[in-house]
Amino acid sequence: MTSVFLKDEKYYLRSLGEDPRKEIADLRKQFPLLADDIQIPEYFEKEQFFSTVFRISSAGMQLWTHYDVMDNFLIQVTGKKKVVLYSPRDAPYLYLSGTKSEVLDVDEPDLKKYPLFVKARRYECQLNAGDVLFIPALWFHNVTSEEFGVGVNVFWKHLPSNCYDKTDTYGNKDLAAASRAVQILDRALKTLEELPEEYRDFYGRRMVLRIQEKTYSTNYE
Ligand SMILES: O=C(O)CCC(=O)C(=O)O
């Protein structure tokens, strides 16, 4: 058989709903003939189910470091994958842009550009066929396929349904209250711009302290 791919070309399939803006990926709907081949571990209630995403990747394919807002089982069906994980508490060292890290090469990062990255503690594992990795919500993950592989991941809502953004079909939009809080913070920052620099600095620092006092959990170093 002749390959339709060029020598160094990489490919990746991430299944979506019929209308990705409205529908979630669900193997039972989009791939009914394959759905029974996957046994989803009985770990959450049926009502908490969110999506089952089919993923096919070529050797060498690397998916950027990102977080999702739901708990997730990453099930490796065939092939091998390397997964590098970072705790949510290491977010300050990951140079985030939305839900993704700007540091693309996590093995040989550009430390001139991303000096704080060295502080992020790396956890690494390899997934072989038949392995299932639990990726908790907000844990950053970077996935490299070491050979051609097929996988499925299962997202479920571990929080009450109304916490999630209703327009989220991927499982990666920030929680509704988090997005609202960020909008309010942006407005507060705009308001601080009305102050002379010295005052802006003073009130900015006081606000940071207040945020720390009110939001950091006690065991969060
Ligand atoms: O296995 C992959 O290709 C990506 C997995 C992933 O990003 C996820 O499970 O959220």
The ligand as a Gaussian input file, in Angstrom:
#p B3LYP/6-31G(d) Opt

LIG

0 1
 O       -3.427000      11.305000      24.024000
 C       -3.478000      12.368000      23.401000
 O       -3.167000      12.432000      22.217000
 C       -3.950000      13.607000      24.084000
 C       -4.659000      13.343000      25.361000
 C       -5.216000      14.564000      25.974000
 O       -4.889000      15.689000      25.694000
 C       -6.225000      14.395000      26.997000
 O       -6.487000      13.252000      27.389000
 O       -6.788000      15.418000      27.455000

